[in-house]
Every structure is written in C-alpha cells, then in structure tokens.
Amino acid sequence: MPHADIYAELKRDHDKQRDMLKELAELRGDGAKRRKLFEAFRLEVQSHAAAEEESLYATMLGNPDLRDDARHSVAEHKEVDDLIGELFDLDFGSDEWEAKFFHMRHRYEHHIDEEEEEMFPAAEDKLDDATEDRLAATYEERKPAELEIARDHPPGGDERE
C-alpha cells in the first residue's frame, strides 16, 4: 500500500482554502454570492480544522517535542473560527465586512503558512511512517464526519468544546 501523506493531504486542503479566500477577496458588492461562497469556506475550514485536531494535533500533543506547536495551532484555529463567526454578524456587502475579512484572511493564511513551513516539517521529523499513515487515515475518516457536524454548529461558538 502506498504511504499515505498526511502533510500533502492537509496542504491540498490549504491550497483549496487559499483559492476560496482569493475568490472571496475579488467579489465586490454582491452580498448574496459572497455569503454563499463564505459559507462554503466556513464549512471547509471548520471540518478541516476539527479533523486536523483529531488526527495530527492529538498525536502532537502527546509528544513533548511537538506539544507547543500543536497548542499554538489549536489556539489559532479558535481565533479564526471566532473571526469567521463575527463576519456572519456583519452585512456581507459592507466596508466593515471587507475590513474584517481581510484581517481574518491574513490571520488564516499566516496560520497555514506556519503549519506548512514549520509545524509539518517538525512533525515529519519526529513521527514515524506508520504513525503518519494512521493520521492520514484518521483525517480522511474524520473530515466528512466533521463537515456534517459543522453544518449544525455555527462558527465562533463553543458547542464543540
């Protein structure tokens, strides 16, 4: 069986999310279209983050050399989730929405860049292939389930904690 690459799978999701953010940034004035795409982005990010936490981060938290990176990333997930929740409370066609969106986009892109450039290489250095294969399988299993959960749980809430 080919080696499952948890890091490549997470990066594929990040690339999809970057594309969605770029498309959202280019939309002007169309609140309904922006709202629909932003909801798709929200579901993608919430399901990705939860599945990532249940696979890679859960394992990293158990490793003293990786624990701080995992805690930092979990905190950033919460920060972005809160920002996404705040965006849903604003008029999607407003200048205020755009300003908050660009702040959230900056924070999220910083987060995923940091994961790819620092956290994933550190984890790859410390975790063996069998563990990484297990994490990839867990992620693949959890992401669709987390998508269903995300549909019923708005962002910025603490219902999952």
C-alpha positions in Angstrom: 0.0 0.0 0.0 1.4 3.4 -0.9 2.5 5.6 2.0 -0.4 8.0 2.9 1.0 11.5 3.3 -0.9 13.4 5.9 1.1 16.6 5.2 0.3 16.6 1.5 -3.4 16.0 2.2 -3.5 18.9 4.6 -1.6 21.1 2.1 -4.2 20.2 -0.6 -6.9 21.5 1.7 -4.9 24.6 2.4 -4.5 25.3 -1.3 -8.2 24.9 -1.8 -8.9 27.3 1.1 -6.4 29.8 -0.3 -8.3 29.7 -3.6 -11.6 30.3 -1.9 -10.1 33.3 0.0 -8.8 34.8 -3.2 -12.2 34.4 -4.8 -13.9 36.0 -1.8 -11.4 38.9 -1.9 -12.2 39.6 -5.5 -16.0 39.7 -5.0 -17.4 43.2 -4.7 -20.8 44.3 -3.7 -22.7 41.0 -4.2 -23.7 40.1 -0.7 -25.6 37.0 -1.6 -22.9 35.5 -3.8 -20.3 36.4 -1.2 -22.4 34.9 1.6 -22.8 31.6 -0.3 -19.1 31.3 -1.0 -18.2 32.3 2.5 -20.5 29.6 3.9 -18.7 27.1 1.7 -15.3 28.4 3.0 -16.6 28.2 6.6 -17.6 24.6 6.2 -14.3 23.7 4.6 -12.3 25.4 7.3 -14.3 24.1 10.2 -14.3 20.5 9.0 -10.6 20.7 8.1 -9.6 22.2 11.5 -11.5 19.7 13.5 -10.2 16.7 11.6 -6.7 18.1 11.7 -7.0 18.5 15.5 -8.4 14.9 15.9 -5.6 13.4 13.9 -2.3 15.3 13.7 -2.7 17.7 16.6 -3.9 14.9 19.0 -0.8 13.0 18.3 1.5 16.1 18.5 0.0 17.0 21.9 1.3 13.6 23.2 4.8 14.3 22.1 6.7 16.8 24.3 8.8 18.0 21.4 5.7 18.9 19.3 3.2 19.9 22.1 3.8 23.7 21.9 3.3 23.8 18.2 0.1 21.9 18.5 -1.2 24.1 21.3 -0.3 27.2 19.3 -2.2 25.9 16.2 -5.3 25.0 18.2 -5.4 28.5 19.6 -5.1 29.9 16.1 -7.9 27.7 14.9 -10.1 29.1 17.7 -9.1 32.7 16.8 -10.0 32.2 13.1 -13.3 30.4 14.0 -14.2 33.4 16.2 -13.4 35.9 13.3 -15.5 33.8 10.9 -18.4 34.0 13.4 -18.0 37.8 13.6 -18.2 38.0 9.8 -21.5 36.3 9.7 -22.9 39.1 12.0 -22.0 41.8 9.5 -23.5 43.0 6.3 -21.7 41.0 3.6 -21.6 43.9 1.2 -20.3 46.4 3.8 -16.8 48.0 4.1 -16.8 46.7 7.7 -17.2 43.1 6.4 -14.4 43.6 3.9 -12.0 45.0 6.5 -12.7 42.2 8.9 -12.5 39.6 6.1 -9.0 40.9 5.1 -7.9 40.6 8.8 -9.3 37.1 9.0 -7.7 36.1 5.7 -4.3 37.5 6.9 -4.5 35.6 10.2 -5.6 32.3 8.5 -3.0 32.5 5.7 -0.3 33.2 8.3 -1.6 30.1 10.2 -1.5 27.7 7.3 1.9 29.1 6.1 3.3 28.5 9.6 1.9 25.0 9.6 3.4 24.1 6.3 6.8 25.8 6.8 7.4 24.9 10.5 4.9 22.6 12.1 4.6 19.9 9.4 8.4 19.5 8.9 8.9 19.3 12.7 6.2 16.6 13.0 7.5 14.7 10.0 10.9 14.7 11.7 9.5 13.2 14.9 6.8 10.9 13.7 7.4 7.5 12.0 5.7 6.4 8.8 3.3 4.1 10.5 2.0 6.9 12.7 1.7 9.2 9.7 -0.3 6.6 7.8 -2.6 6.2 10.8 -3.0 10.0 11.0 -3.9 10.2 7.3 -6.5 7.5 7.7 -8.0 9.2 10.7 -8.1 12.6 8.9 -9.7 11.0 5.8 -12.3 9.4 8.1 -13.0 12.4 10.3 -13.2 15.2 7.7 -16.5 14.1 6.1 -18.0 13.5 9.6 -16.8 16.9 10.8 -18.4 18.5 7.7 -21.7 17.2 8.9 -21.1 18.5 12.4 -20.0 21.9 11.0 -23.3 22.2 9.2 -25.1 22.2 12.5 -22.6 24.3 14.5 -22.1 27.9 13.6 -18.6 29.4 13.8 -17.4 31.3 16.8 -19.4 29.1 19.2 -18.1 26.9 22.0 -20.6 24.0 21.4 -17.8 21.6 20.4 -15.5 22.3 23.3 
